[in-house]
Amino acid sequence: MKAMNEMRLTFTSRSANEGFARSAVSAFVAQLDPAVDELADLRTAVSEAVTNCIVHAYRDTIGDIYMNVQLFENGRVIVRVRDRGCGIPDVKKAMEPLFTTGGEERSGLGFSVMESFMDTMRVRSTVGKGTTVTMEKYIRLRRRHD
Amino acid sequence: MDVKTESAAYVTTVHLAGELDHHNAGPLRARVDEVIRMKRPKKLVLDFSGISFMDSSGIGFVMGRYKQMQSIGGELTVSGASPRMEKVMRLAGLERLPIWKTHGEEKNQ
């Protein structure tokens, strides 16, 4: 099925952009008329993915974060968050709950939150090239009164 | 990120407001830790009712303050967390910590 709408956004890996990324996704997905809870799920997952780019991928530098969101007629939403940062040597290990290299006060639960709040989530990463997180969620389509 | 503090007897309550993400967690942590250092309360209440968004950064924030309070022999209580925030905290097993008393009392009322 072809996406009925799509947006692409590039922004720098500054932590102030975590809130911007959440707002941008909310504003774009709003056209599917999601429930408050569904939107909050998406916002939380996007926040985790973007924070990972800032804290891990571009740990000692500032780089670009690419966010791509596709909307489908049946309520499917695909969100991709990509970076050209350091990459993850062992994705399986990185996805284990509580595993973190982010130092004190990082819980190591970012991927767990994404998995828990989205329907599907997958991670592709190449060391030295970057990481792509792809997440999907189905928004319940409510009867529209035209 | 807005923080208001009130103290009564041995209890200090910090009313948190805004969005608790990685960006805001640093300044917020510094503010609350300063309150702990200055007041050395027996009991610190973190009131989450003004928090409109929280991701996993909130887990580290709560765990960190829990350890701070333990280190001075005090206790931490979390109140006003929404079901969504509790869901995030449950992923870390925080429901097993004895920090939910106030919230439990609220629920029982």
gemmi code that builds the backbone of each chain (N, CA, C; Angstrom):
import gemmi

chains = {
    "A": [
        ("MET", (0.840, -1.205, 0.000), (0.000, 0.000, 0.000), (0.875, 1.255, 0.000)),
        ("LYS", (0.459, 2.232, -0.783), (1.240, 3.462, -0.881), (0.850, 4.409, 0.262)),
        ("ALA", (1.850, 5.111, 0.787), (1.552, 6.070, 1.855), (0.672, 7.182, 1.307)),
        ("MET", (-0.311, 7.613, 2.092), (-1.175, 8.705, 1.619), (-0.561, 10.063, 1.925)),
        ("ASN", (0.394, 10.057, 2.840), (1.102, 11.309, 3.136), (2.428, 10.966, 3.796)),
        ("GLU", (3.391, 11.843, 3.617), (4.726, 11.569, 4.143), (5.422, 12.875, 4.500)),
        ("MET", (6.211, 12.844, 5.553), (7.037, 14.024, 5.850), (8.460, 13.592, 6.202)),
        ("ARG", (9.396, 14.461, 5.844), (10.800, 14.220, 6.172), (11.339, 15.463, 6.859)),
        ("LEU", (12.082, 15.208, 7.894), (12.567, 16.316, 8.704), (14.020, 16.033, 9.063)),
        ("THR", (14.868, 17.053, 8.938), (16.260, 16.921, 9.375), (16.517, 17.996, 10.422)),
        ("PHE", (17.076, 17.586, 11.546), (17.410, 18.575, 12.574), (18.691, 18.140, 13.281)),
        ("THR", (19.346, 19.078, 13.931), (20.626, 18.769, 14.574), (20.392, 18.087, 15.927)),
        ("SER", (21.427, 17.381, 16.363), (21.289, 16.539, 17.559), (21.464, 17.349, 18.846)),
        ("ARG", (20.732, 18.430, 18.946), (20.740, 19.214, 20.192), (19.535, 18.791, 21.018)),
        ("SER", (19.756, 18.705, 22.335), (18.705, 18.117, 23.171), (17.419, 18.934, 23.153)),
        ("ALA", (17.518, 20.235, 22.850), (16.302, 21.059, 22.765), (15.384, 20.531, 21.665)),
        ("ASN", (15.943, 19.793, 20.702), (15.129, 19.287, 19.593), (14.336, 18.025, 19.945)),
        ("GLU", (14.534, 17.477, 21.146), (13.717, 16.329, 21.570), (12.244, 16.739, 21.609)),
        ("GLY", (11.985, 17.896, 22.212), (10.618, 18.405, 22.286), (10.090, 18.788, 20.914)),
        ("PHE", (10.975, 19.348, 20.084), (10.571, 19.726, 18.729), (10.142, 18.488, 17.934)),
        ("ALA", (10.918, 17.406, 18.037), (10.599, 16.173, 17.300), (9.243, 15.629, 17.742)),
        ("ARG", (8.980, 15.652, 19.030), (7.673, 15.181, 19.543), (6.536, 16.029, 18.984)),
        ("SER", (6.743, 17.357, 19.006), (5.691, 18.257, 18.512), (5.447, 18.054, 17.026)),
        ("ALA", (6.533, 17.870, 16.269), (6.407, 17.707, 14.813), (5.616, 16.440, 14.489)),
        ("VAL", (5.928, 15.353, 15.174), (5.208, 14.097, 14.933), (3.734, 14.253, 15.309)),
        ("SER", (3.481, 14.874, 16.443), (2.094, 15.095, 16.875), (1.313, 15.863, 15.825)),
        ("ALA", (1.922, 16.946, 15.345), (1.222, 17.818, 14.392), (0.927, 17.068, 13.098)),
        ("PHE", (1.879, 16.237, 12.651), (1.695, 15.537, 11.374), (0.672, 14.404, 11.495)),
        ("VAL", (0.788, 13.625, 12.572), (-0.096, 12.459, 12.746), (-1.526, 12.897, 13.107)),
        ("ALA", (-1.674, 14.141, 13.559), (-3.002, 14.643, 13.958), (-4.032, 14.475, 12.849)),
        ("GLN", (-3.590, 14.458, 11.584), (-4.549, 14.350, 10.476), (-5.224, 12.978, 10.414)),
        ("LEU", (-4.686, 11.986, 11.168), (-5.374, 10.687, 11.256), (-6.379, 10.679, 12.412)),
        ("ASP", (-6.475, 11.803, 13.104), (-7.397, 11.945, 14.229), (-7.167, 10.865, 15.299)),
        ("PRO", (-5.934, 10.748, 15.771), (-5.642, 9.709, 16.778), (-6.250, 10.055, 18.137)),
        ("ALA", (-6.433, 9.036, 18.960), (-6.863, 9.266, 20.340), (-5.693, 9.876, 21.113)),
        ("VAL", (-6.001, 10.527, 22.199), (-4.967, 11.181, 23.017), (-3.884, 10.176, 23.418)),
        ("ASP", (-4.314, 8.966, 23.815), (-3.360, 7.940, 24.253), (-2.446, 7.486, 23.124)),
        ("GLU", (-3.024, 7.340, 21.928), (-2.219, 6.901, 20.778), (-1.153, 7.940, 20.440)),
        ("LEU", (-1.555, 9.197, 20.488), (-0.598, 10.269, 20.194), (0.502, 10.304, 21.256)),
        ("ALA", (0.114, 10.102, 22.503), (1.095, 10.097, 23.589), (2.076, 8.932, 23.429)),
        ("ASP", (1.581, 7.769, 22.961), (2.467, 6.624, 22.696), (3.517, 7.000, 21.649)),
        ("LEU", (3.051, 7.609, 20.565), (3.963, 8.005, 19.481), (4.986, 9.029, 19.971)),
        ("ARG", (4.501, 10.011, 20.713), (5.392, 11.065, 21.215), (6.479, 10.464, 22.113)),
        ("THR", (6.082, 9.506, 22.945), (7.044, 8.908, 23.877), (8.093, 8.106, 23.103)),
        ("ALA", (7.638, 7.313, 22.120), (8.574, 6.487, 21.347), (9.549, 7.360, 20.548)),
        ("VAL", (9.027, 8.423, 19.932), (9.889, 9.327, 19.156), (10.907, 10.005, 20.064)),
        ("SER", (10.460, 10.394, 21.239), (11.353, 11.037, 22.192), (12.526, 10.118, 22.543)),
        ("GLU", (12.227, 8.823, 22.730), (13.281, 7.856, 23.057), (14.257, 7.690, 21.889)),
        ("ALA", (13.710, 7.573, 20.676), (14.563, 7.349, 19.507), (15.489, 8.547, 19.279)),
        ("VAL", (14.929, 9.748, 19.380), (15.730, 10.965, 19.145), (16.760, 11.144, 20.268)),
        ("THR", (16.357, 10.846, 21.496), (17.298, 10.961, 22.626), (18.476, 10.004, 22.431)),
        ("ASN", (18.206, 8.803, 21.927), (19.300, 7.855, 21.654), (20.305, 8.452, 20.675)),
        ("CYS", (19.820, 9.121, 19.633), (20.733, 9.752, 18.656), (21.617, 10.786, 19.349)),
        ("ILE", (20.996, 11.571, 20.238), (21.718, 12.667, 20.898), (22.712, 12.131, 21.931)),
        ("VAL", (22.248, 11.161, 22.728), (23.080, 10.673, 23.845), (24.143, 9.683, 23.353)),
        ("HIS", (23.772, 8.827, 22.376), (24.682, 7.753, 21.964), (25.322, 7.987, 20.598)),
        ("ALA", (24.495, 8.156, 19.557), (25.043, 8.205, 18.187), (26.015, 9.362, 18.022)),
        ("TYR", (25.622, 10.525, 18.507), (26.472, 11.723, 18.398), (26.950, 12.142, 19.779)),
        ("ARG", (27.492, 11.180, 20.518), (27.855, 11.403, 21.922), (28.739, 12.635, 22.125)),
        ("ASP", (29.808, 12.757, 21.353), (30.744, 13.866, 21.578), (30.723, 14.874, 20.435)),
        ("THR", (29.650, 14.863, 19.686), (29.616, 15.756, 18.532), (28.164, 16.157, 18.243)),
        ("ILE", (27.980, 17.003, 17.278), (26.629, 17.372, 16.854), (26.476, 16.907, 15.409)),
        ("GLY", (25.431, 16.147, 15.150), (25.190, 15.664, 13.789), (23.735, 15.815, 13.416)),
        ("ASP", (23.391, 15.343, 12.237), (22.009, 15.466, 11.773), (21.189, 14.227, 12.145)),
        ("ILE", (19.960, 14.479, 12.524), (18.980, 13.414, 12.791), (17.906, 13.525, 11.708)),
        ("TYR", (17.599, 12.393, 11.073), (16.623, 12.383, 9.980), (15.376, 11.653, 10.457)),
        ("MET", (14.258, 12.338, 10.402), (13.011, 11.698, 10.820), (12.055, 11.657, 9.634)),
        ("ASN", (11.474, 10.498, 9.437), (10.584, 10.298, 8.300), (9.307, 9.647, 8.841)),
        ("VAL", (8.168, 10.236, 8.514), (6.897, 9.676, 8.992), (5.977, 9.452, 7.801)),
        ("GLN", (5.425, 8.242, 7.695), (4.483, 7.911, 6.626), (3.133, 7.562, 7.236)),
        ("LEU", (2.091, 8.066, 6.606), (0.725, 7.769, 7.058), (0.015, 6.966, 5.972)),
        ("PHE", (-0.767, 5.970, 6.370), (-1.500, 5.121, 5.426), (-3.006, 5.212, 5.697)),
        ("GLU", (-3.769, 4.932, 4.635), (-5.247, 5.024, 4.702), (-5.825, 4.194, 5.848)),
        ("ASN", (-5.192, 3.039, 6.108), (-5.740, 2.133, 7.122), (-5.313, 2.481, 8.550)),
        ("GLY", (-4.708, 3.648, 8.715), (-4.336, 4.085, 10.059), (-2.922, 3.705, 10.463)),
        ("ARG", (-2.202, 3.054, 9.542), (-0.834, 2.652, 9.862), (0.095, 3.870, 9.821)),
        ("VAL", (0.944, 3.965, 10.827), (1.932, 5.043, 10.881), (3.312, 4.407, 10.965)),
        ("ILE", (4.192, 4.801, 10.048), (5.577, 4.322, 10.120), (6.485, 5.511, 10.440)),
        ("VAL", (7.277, 5.368, 11.496), (8.213, 6.420, 11.887), (9.631, 5.862, 11.773)),
        ("ARG", (10.486, 6.573, 11.040), (11.902, 6.188, 10.970), (12.736, 7.305, 11.554)),
        ("VAL", (13.630, 6.940, 12.445), (14.573, 7.915, 12.997), (15.969, 7.397, 12.694)),
        ("ARG", (16.728, 8.207, 11.945), (18.020, 7.739, 11.443), (19.110, 8.731, 11.816)),
        ("ASP", (20.294, 8.196, 12.077), (21.451, 9.074, 12.304), (22.646, 8.546, 11.537)),
        ("ARG", (23.655, 9.372, 11.397), (24.914, 8.952, 10.780), (26.009, 8.964, 11.843)),
        ("GLY", (25.635, 8.486, 13.019), (26.559, 8.523, 14.149), (27.425, 7.277, 14.253)),
        ("CYS", (27.802, 6.946, 15.491), (28.824, 5.929, 15.726), (28.343, 4.499, 15.462)),
        ("GLY", (27.031, 4.286, 15.454), (26.524, 2.926, 15.257), (26.581, 2.114, 16.547)),
        ("ILE", (25.862, 0.984, 16.521), (25.783, 0.126, 17.712), (26.498, -1.194, 17.395)),
        ("PRO", (27.561, -1.541, 18.135), (28.304, -2.774, 17.833), (27.448, -4.031, 18.025)),
        ("ASP", (26.620, -4.047, 19.047), (25.815, -5.234, 19.351), (24.369, -4.791, 19.628)),
        ("VAL", (23.553, -4.815, 18.574), (22.176, -4.308, 18.687), (21.380, -5.127, 19.703)),
        ("LYS", (21.585, -6.461, 19.662), (20.842, -7.340, 20.575), (21.106, -6.952, 22.038)),
        ("LYS", (22.375, -6.713, 22.321), (22.774, -6.323, 23.681), (22.175, -4.954, 24.032)),
        ("ALA", (22.254, -4.023, 23.068), (21.755, -2.661, 23.317), (20.259, -2.653, 23.608)),
        ("MET", (19.549, -3.667, 23.057), (18.100, -3.707, 23.244), (17.685, -4.422, 24.526)),
        ("GLU", (18.652, -4.984, 25.218), (18.317, -5.628, 26.498), (17.893, -4.569, 27.504)),
        ("PRO", (16.777, -4.807, 28.208), (16.343, -3.834, 29.212), (17.440, -3.571, 30.237)),
        ("LEU", (17.587, -2.316, 30.590), (18.518, -1.831, 31.619), (19.969, -1.766, 31.154)),
        ("PHE", (20.277, -2.281, 29.922), (21.649, -2.129, 29.426), (21.830, -0.700, 28.955)),
        ("THR", (22.875, -0.036, 29.422), (23.146, 1.316, 28.915), (24.637, 1.619, 28.940)),
        ("THR", (25.044, 2.441, 27.987), (26.400, 2.992, 28.018), (26.283, 4.502, 28.223)),
        ("GLY", (25.081, 4.924, 28.600), (24.786, 6.359, 28.695), (25.168, 6.996, 30.015)),
        ("GLY", (25.764, 6.217, 30.912), (26.215, 6.773, 32.183), (25.106, 6.845, 33.204)),
        ("GLU", (25.449, 7.463, 34.320), (24.525, 7.528, 35.445), (23.250, 8.266, 35.051)),
        ("GLU", (22.147, 7.811, 35.556), (20.838, 8.422, 35.359), (20.269, 8.206, 33.955)),
        ("ARG", (20.920, 7.343, 33.138), (20.242, 6.854, 31.936), (19.788, 5.441, 32.295)),
        ("SER", (18.520, 5.169, 32.093), (17.957, 3.928, 32.642), (18.237, 2.699, 31.790)),
        ("GLY", (18.590, 2.898, 30.519), (18.771, 1.740, 29.643), (17.453, 1.133, 29.203)),
        ("LEU", (16.399, 1.948, 29.233), (15.074, 1.429, 28.897), (14.463, 2.086, 27.665)),
        ("GLY", (15.267, 2.850, 26.937), (14.742, 3.537, 25.755), (14.104, 2.590, 24.753)),
        ("PHE", (14.821, 1.524, 24.387), (14.275, 0.558, 23.413), (13.062, -0.171, 23.995)),
        ("SER", (13.104, -0.456, 25.301), (11.956, -1.120, 25.946), (10.714, -0.251, 25.859)),
        ("VAL", (10.895, 1.061, 26.056), (9.755, 1.982, 25.968), (9.221, 1.998, 24.531)),
        ("MET", (10.133, 2.065, 23.550), (9.688, 2.076, 22.139), (8.912, 0.796, 21.821)),
        ("GLU", (9.437, -0.334, 22.259), (8.762, -1.618, 21.996), (7.402, -1.671, 22.677)),
        ("SER", (7.354, -1.119, 23.860), (6.134, -1.202, 24.649), (5.028, -0.267, 24.127)),
        ("PHE", (5.433, 0.879, 23.567), (4.443, 1.888, 23.170), (4.088, 1.826, 21.682)),
        ("MET", (4.869, 1.063, 20.891), (4.578, 0.947, 19.458), (4.190, -0.506, 19.152)),
        ("ASP", (3.617, -0.747, 17.969), (3.228, -2.115, 17.602), (4.447, -2.930, 17.164)),
        ("THR", (5.329, -2.322, 16.378), (6.564, -3.011, 15.991), (7.735, -2.027, 16.068)),
        ("MET", (8.928, -2.583, 16.227), (10.121, -1.738, 16.268), (11.306, -2.558, 15.798)),
        ("ARG", (12.094, -2.035, 14.879), (13.324, -2.743, 14.526), (14.472, -1.754, 14.395)),
        ("VAL", (15.656, -2.286, 14.621), (16.852, -1.452, 14.654), (17.872, -2.015, 13.680)),
        ("ARG", (18.381, -1.172, 12.797), (19.481, -1.574, 11.917), (20.637, -0.621, 12.185)),
        ("SER", (21.812, -1.188, 12.365), (22.933, -0.327, 12.708), (24.232, -0.851, 12.117)),
        ("THR", (25.073, 0.052, 11.674), (26.402, -0.294, 11.195), (27.402, 0.596, 11.924)),
        ("VAL", (28.376, -0.040, 12.562), (29.368, 0.733, 13.317), (30.085, 1.702, 12.375)),
        ("GLY", (30.142, 2.935, 12.799), (30.816, 3.977, 12.018), (29.933, 4.615, 10.962)),
        ("LYS", (28.761, 4.038, 10.730), (27.884, 4.590, 9.681), (26.568, 5.146, 10.232)),
        ("GLY", (26.049, 4.507, 11.239), (24.824, 5.038, 11.822), (23.776, 3.993, 12.122)),
        ("THR", (22.651, 4.478, 12.599), (21.571, 3.605, 13.084), (20.232, 4.093, 12.539)),
        ("THR", (19.387, 3.141, 12.174), (18.009, 3.475, 11.786), (17.046, 2.691, 12.672)),
        ("VAL", (16.147, 3.410, 13.312), (15.081, 2.780, 14.100), (13.779, 2.964, 13.318)),
        ("THR", (13.105, 1.859, 13.037), (11.829, 1.920, 12.322), (10.732, 1.390, 13.235)),
        ("MET", (9.713, 2.197, 13.407), (8.622, 1.824, 14.327), (7.289, 1.976, 13.607)),
        ("GLU", (6.359, 1.102, 13.944), (5.019, 1.170, 13.342), (3.959, 1.159, 14.419)),
        ("LYS", (2.894, 1.859, 14.127), (1.742, 1.806, 15.031), (0.470, 1.988, 14.216)),
        ("TYR", (-0.534, 1.234, 14.561), (-1.838, 1.401, 13.914), (-2.715, 2.320, 14.763)),
        ("ILE", (-3.182, 3.381, 14.135), (-4.109, 4.304, 14.794), (-5.522, 3.798, 14.501)),
        ("ARG", (-6.332, 3.659, 15.542), (-7.727, 3.211, 15.327), (-8.484, 4.311, 14.592)),
        ("LEU", (-9.013, 3.945, 13.435), (-9.746, 4.948, 12.653), (-11.142, 5.080, 13.224)),
        ("ARG", (-11.484, 6.284, 13.567), (-12.819, 6.505, 14.125), (-13.764, 6.933, 13.009)),
        ("ARG", (-15.030, 6.595, 13.178), (-16.026, 6.939, 12.163), (-16.071, 8.464, 12.006)),
        ("ARG", (-15.902, 8.894, 10.779), (-15.919, 10.335, 10.550), (-17.314, 10.800, 10.170)),
        ("HIS", (-17.712, 11.940, 10.690), (-19.022, 12.507, 10.340), (-18.801, 13.611, 9.327)),
        ("ASP", (-18.941, 13.267, 8.073), (-18.689, 14.269, 7.025), (-19.941, 15.099, 6.769)),
    ],
    "B": [
        ("MET", (11.201, 24.457, 32.412), (10.922, 23.548, 33.517), (10.735, 24.352, 34.790)),
        ("ASP", (9.603, 24.215, 35.401), (9.256, 25.023, 36.551), (9.263, 24.141, 37.804)),
        ("VAL", (9.835, 24.659, 38.885), (9.878, 23.887, 40.125), (9.444, 24.774, 41.283)),
        ("LYS", (8.458, 24.325, 42.032), (8.058, 25.058, 43.246), (8.245, 24.116, 44.436)),
        ("THR", (8.731, 24.684, 45.524), (9.033, 23.850, 46.685), (8.258, 24.342, 47.894)),
        ("GLU", (7.726, 23.437, 48.689), (7.133, 23.839, 49.966), (7.576, 22.859, 51.041)),
        ("SER", (7.804, 23.386, 52.231), (8.277, 22.545, 53.324), (7.363, 22.673, 54.520)),
        ("ALA", (7.073, 21.545, 55.156), (6.296, 21.541, 56.394), (6.875, 20.450, 57.274)),
        ("ALA", (7.225, 20.816, 58.514), (7.852, 19.888, 59.451), (9.039, 19.201, 58.773)),
        ("TYR", (8.988, 17.884, 58.643), (10.132, 17.176, 58.073), (9.932, 16.844, 56.598)),
        ("VAL", (8.831, 17.359, 56.041), (8.490, 16.989, 54.662), (8.716, 18.160, 53.710)),
        ("THR", (9.454, 17.904, 52.650), (9.604, 18.902, 51.602), (8.950, 18.358, 50.334)),
        ("THR", (8.078, 19.163, 49.764), (7.412, 18.749, 48.533), (7.925, 19.586, 47.372)),
        ("VAL", (8.327, 18.912, 46.310), (8.762, 19.611, 45.100), (7.701, 19.386, 44.030)),
        ("HIS", (7.074, 20.477, 43.608), (6.054, 20.389, 42.566), (6.731, 20.575, 41.207)),
        ("LEU", (6.769, 19.509, 40.447), (7.429, 19.556, 39.143), (6.414, 19.980, 38.086)),
        ("ALA", (6.896, 20.700, 37.081), (5.987, 21.101, 36.002), (6.736, 21.115, 34.682)),
        ("GLY", (6.020, 20.815, 33.611), (6.622, 20.838, 32.277), (6.824, 19.439, 31.734)),
        ("GLU", (7.772, 19.306, 30.816), (8.023, 18.022, 30.156), (9.333, 17.433, 30.672)),
        ("LEU", (9.265, 16.213, 31.184), (10.449, 15.566, 31.747), (11.070, 14.639, 30.699)),
        ("ASP", (11.981, 15.221, 29.914), (12.729, 14.435, 28.929), (14.221, 14.578, 29.230)),
        ("HIS", (15.078, 14.043, 28.376), (16.524, 14.107, 28.590), (17.005, 15.558, 28.662)),
        ("HIS", (16.416, 16.419, 27.825), (16.817, 17.832, 27.767), (16.552, 18.544, 29.099)),
        ("ASN", (15.389, 18.280, 29.678), (15.002, 18.981, 30.909), (15.475, 18.280, 32.176)),
        ("ALA", (15.850, 17.000, 32.061), (16.181, 16.223, 33.265), (17.404, 16.788, 33.993)),
        ("GLY", (18.395, 17.274, 33.233), (19.634, 17.790, 33.844), (19.377, 18.968, 34.766)),
        ("PRO", (18.777, 20.065, 34.232), (18.489, 21.220, 35.086), (17.561, 20.869, 36.250)),
        ("LEU", (16.607, 20.006, 35.987), (15.651, 19.618, 37.029), (16.355, 18.864, 38.156)),
        ("ARG", (17.246, 17.960, 37.750), (18.029, 17.184, 38.717), (18.846, 18.131, 39.606)),
        ("ALA", (19.479, 19.130, 38.975), (20.311, 20.065, 39.732), (19.466, 20.829, 40.747)),
        ("ARG", (18.253, 21.251, 40.333), (17.387, 22.016, 41.231), (16.957, 21.163, 42.420)),
        ("VAL", (16.524, 19.936, 42.145), (16.006, 19.084, 43.223), (17.146, 18.664, 44.159)),
        ("ASP", (18.304, 18.369, 43.584), (19.434, 17.971, 44.428), (19.881, 19.112, 45.329)),
        ("GLU", (19.735, 20.340, 44.834), (20.068, 21.490, 45.661), (19.085, 21.595, 46.845)),
        ("VAL", (17.816, 21.333, 46.558), (16.802, 21.340, 47.624), (17.152, 20.286, 48.678)),
        ("ILE", (17.557, 19.101, 48.221), (17.928, 18.015, 49.141), (19.128, 18.439, 49.997)),
        ("ARG", (20.120, 19.054, 49.328), (21.339, 19.474, 50.035), (21.043, 20.554, 51.076)),
        ("MET", (20.216, 21.519, 50.696), (19.949, 22.656, 51.580), (19.033, 22.261, 52.739)),
        ("LYS", (17.994, 21.506, 52.441), (16.972, 21.244, 53.460), (17.167, 19.916, 54.181)),
        ("ARG", (17.895, 19.015, 53.588), (18.076, 17.667, 54.141), (16.771, 17.149, 54.760)),
        ("PRO", (15.715, 17.058, 53.967), (14.411, 16.652, 54.524), (14.404, 15.173, 54.910)),
        ("LYS", (13.557, 14.839, 55.907), (13.388, 13.422, 56.253), (12.590, 12.739, 55.153)),
        ("LYS", (11.687, 13.543, 54.567), (10.862, 12.983, 53.517), (10.773, 13.990, 52.372)),
        ("LEU", (11.059, 13.509, 51.173), (10.949, 14.359, 49.981), (9.813, 13.821, 49.120)),
        ("VAL", (8.864, 14.688, 48.810), (7.764, 14.297, 47.928), (7.988, 14.933, 46.562)),
        ("LEU", (8.054, 14.098, 45.544), (8.123, 14.609, 44.170), (6.712, 14.567, 43.600)),
        ("ASP", (6.146, 15.733, 43.380), (4.773, 15.818, 42.878), (4.804, 15.938, 41.350)),
        ("PHE", (4.353, 14.876, 40.683), (4.393, 14.818, 39.217), (3.123, 15.355, 38.562)),
        ("SER", (2.193, 15.902, 39.356), (0.891, 16.243, 38.761), (0.995, 17.351, 37.707)),
        ("GLY", (2.062, 18.150, 37.760), (2.220, 19.204, 36.745), (3.069, 18.776, 35.560)),
        ("ILE", (3.486, 17.508, 35.532), (4.321, 17.023, 34.421), (3.402, 16.571, 33.276)),
        ("SER", (3.586, 17.186, 32.117), (2.690, 16.886, 30.989), (3.245, 15.796, 30.080)),
        ("PHE", (4.530, 15.506, 30.208), (5.144, 14.453, 29.383), (6.329, 13.874, 30.132)),
        ("MET", (6.489, 12.547, 30.030), (7.670, 11.924, 30.624), (8.080, 10.713, 29.804)),
        ("ASP", (9.364, 10.621, 29.469), (9.864, 9.397, 28.815), (10.801, 8.686, 29.801)),
        ("SER", (11.661, 7.795, 29.314), (12.474, 6.998, 30.236), (13.480, 7.847, 31.019)),
        ("SER", (13.676, 9.102, 30.599), (14.543, 9.993, 31.383), (13.993, 10.163, 32.797)),
        ("GLY", (12.675, 10.045, 32.939), (12.040, 10.175, 34.255), (12.433, 9.055, 35.198)),
        ("ILE", (12.754, 7.889, 34.626), (13.144, 6.734, 35.450), (14.474, 7.033, 36.142)),
        ("GLY", (15.438, 7.485, 35.349), (16.749, 7.837, 35.902), (16.634, 8.950, 36.921)),
        ("PHE", (15.732, 9.893, 36.621), (15.530, 11.025, 37.528), (14.998, 10.544, 38.886)),
        ("VAL", (13.989, 9.678, 38.870), (13.411, 9.189, 40.128), (14.421, 8.302, 40.875)),
        ("MET", (15.075, 7.392, 40.139), (16.063, 6.497, 40.766), (17.189, 7.301, 41.425)),
        ("GLY", (17.655, 8.310, 40.722), (18.746, 9.150, 41.230), (18.358, 9.856, 42.520)),
        ("ARG", (17.117, 10.404, 42.560), (16.665, 11.118, 43.759), (16.428, 10.138, 44.906)),
        ("TYR", (15.978, 8.920, 44.554), (15.779, 7.863, 45.559), (17.108, 7.552, 46.246)),
        ("LYS", (18.153, 7.436, 45.438), (19.484, 7.142, 46.003), (19.989, 8.314, 46.844)),
        ("GLN", (19.758, 9.540, 46.359), (20.172, 10.738, 47.111), (19.524, 10.749, 48.490)),
        ("MET", (18.216, 10.473, 48.525), (17.493, 10.505, 49.795), (17.964, 9.368, 50.701)),
        ("GLN", (18.225, 8.207, 50.104), (18.757, 7.090, 50.896), (20.089, 7.463, 51.533)),
        ("SER", (20.923, 8.193, 50.781), (22.266, 8.512, 51.260), (22.234, 9.462, 52.459)),
        ("ILE", (21.121, 10.221, 52.636), (21.032, 11.090, 53.824), (20.041, 10.511, 54.845)),
        ("GLY", (19.671, 9.262, 54.631), (18.781, 8.589, 55.589), (17.334, 9.033, 55.501)),
        ("GLY", (16.957, 9.632, 54.406), (15.575, 10.081, 54.234), (14.811, 9.164, 53.300)),
        ("GLU", (13.544, 9.514, 53.084), (12.768, 8.695, 52.158), (12.152, 9.557, 51.061)),
        ("LEU", (11.867, 8.894, 49.958), (11.307, 9.588, 48.795), (9.902, 9.068, 48.527)),
        ("THR", (9.024, 9.989, 48.195), (7.677, 9.602, 47.793), (7.356, 10.265, 46.452)),
        ("VAL", (6.742, 9.513, 45.569), (6.310, 10.057, 44.283), (4.790, 10.162, 44.310)),
        ("SER", (4.281, 11.318, 43.964), (2.822, 11.466, 43.921), (2.391, 12.099, 42.608)),
        ("GLY", (1.141, 11.892, 42.260), (0.553, 12.586, 41.114), (1.002, 12.097, 39.754)),
        ("ALA", (1.655, 10.928, 39.681), (2.083, 10.414, 38.365), (0.854, 9.856, 37.628)),
        ("SER", (0.750, 10.154, 36.347), (-0.378, 9.674, 35.554), (-0.189, 8.180, 35.282)),
        ("PRO", (-1.259, 7.471, 34.894), (-1.120, 6.052, 34.552), (-0.040, 5.815, 33.499)),
        ("ARG", (0.086, 6.734, 32.544), (1.114, 6.607, 31.502), (2.516, 6.677, 32.103)),
        ("MET", (2.717, 7.621, 33.024), (4.034, 7.740, 33.683), (4.312, 6.494, 34.519)),
        ("GLU", (3.270, 5.989, 35.173), (3.451, 4.758, 35.959), (3.827, 3.591, 35.058)),
        ("LYS", (3.258, 3.562, 33.851), (3.586, 2.488, 32.905), (5.072, 2.531, 32.540)),
        ("VAL", (5.575, 3.743, 32.292), (7.006, 3.899, 31.976), (7.843, 3.447, 33.176)),
        ("MET", (7.441, 3.864, 34.381), (8.227, 3.523, 35.571), (8.165, 2.023, 35.875)),
        ("ARG", (7.038, 1.399, 35.527), (6.910, -0.052, 35.748), (7.902, -0.832, 34.892)),
        ("LEU", (8.243, -0.291, 33.707), (9.217, -0.971, 32.844), (10.553, -1.130, 33.564)),
        ("ALA", (10.812, -0.207, 34.504), (12.066, -0.267, 35.263), (11.878, -0.997, 36.584)),
        ("GLY", (10.655, -1.463, 36.843), (10.392, -2.148, 38.110), (10.281, -1.197, 39.288)),
        ("LEU", (10.060, 0.094, 38.995), (10.006, 1.069, 40.089), (8.806, 0.859, 41.009)),
        ("GLU", (7.809, 0.089, 40.528), (6.644, -0.138, 41.394), (7.036, -0.966, 42.611)),
        ("ARG", (8.211, -1.603, 42.546), (8.662, -2.412, 43.682), (9.326, -1.557, 44.772)),
        ("LEU", (9.660, -0.300, 44.422), (10.276, 0.570, 45.431), (9.192, 1.143, 46.342)),
        ("PRO", (9.537, 1.375, 47.607), (8.519, 1.892, 48.542), (8.347, 3.401, 48.404)),
        ("ILE", (8.031, 3.859, 47.202), (7.973, 5.311, 46.980), (6.571, 5.782, 46.623)),
        ("TRP", (5.617, 4.857, 46.580), (4.297, 5.208, 46.048), (3.253, 5.438, 47.117)),
        ("LYS", (3.706, 5.579, 48.380), (2.763, 5.613, 49.486), (1.688, 6.693, 49.319)),
        ("THR", (2.144, 7.894, 49.020), (1.191, 9.002, 48.909), (0.169, 8.728, 47.817)),
        ("HIS", (0.697, 8.206, 46.692), (-0.188, 7.939, 45.572), (-1.200, 6.848, 45.950)),
        ("GLY", (-0.705, 5.835, 46.678), (-1.585, 4.756, 47.127), (-2.666, 5.287, 48.043)),
        ("GLU", (-2.272, 6.205, 48.932), (-3.257, 6.800, 49.838), (-4.289, 7.589, 49.048)),
        ("GLU", (-3.800, 8.299, 48.023), (-4.737, 9.076, 47.198), (-5.739, 8.139, 46.518)),
        ("LYS", (-5.181, 7.014, 46.032), (-6.036, 6.066, 45.321), (-7.105, 5.484, 46.229)),
        ("ASN", (-6.739, 5.315, 47.533), (-7.659, 4.673, 48.449), (-8.744, 5.613, 48.968)),
        ("GLN", (-8.551, 6.907, 48.719), (-9.521, 7.854, 49.257), (-10.843, 7.800, 48.501)),
    ],
}
model = gemmi.Model(1)
for chain_id, residues in chains.items():
    chain = gemmi.Chain(chain_id)
    for i, (resn, *xyz) in enumerate(residues, 1):
        res = gemmi.Residue()
        res.name, res.seqid = resn, gemmi.SeqId(i, " ")
        for name, pos in zip(("N", "CA", "C"), xyz):
            atom = gemmi.Atom()
            atom.name, atom.element = name, gemmi.Element(name[0])
            atom.pos, atom.b_iso = gemmi.Position(*pos), 0.0
            res.add_atom(atom)
        chain.add_residue(res)
    model.add_chain(chain)
structure = gemmi.Structure()
structure.add_model(model)
structure.setup_entities()
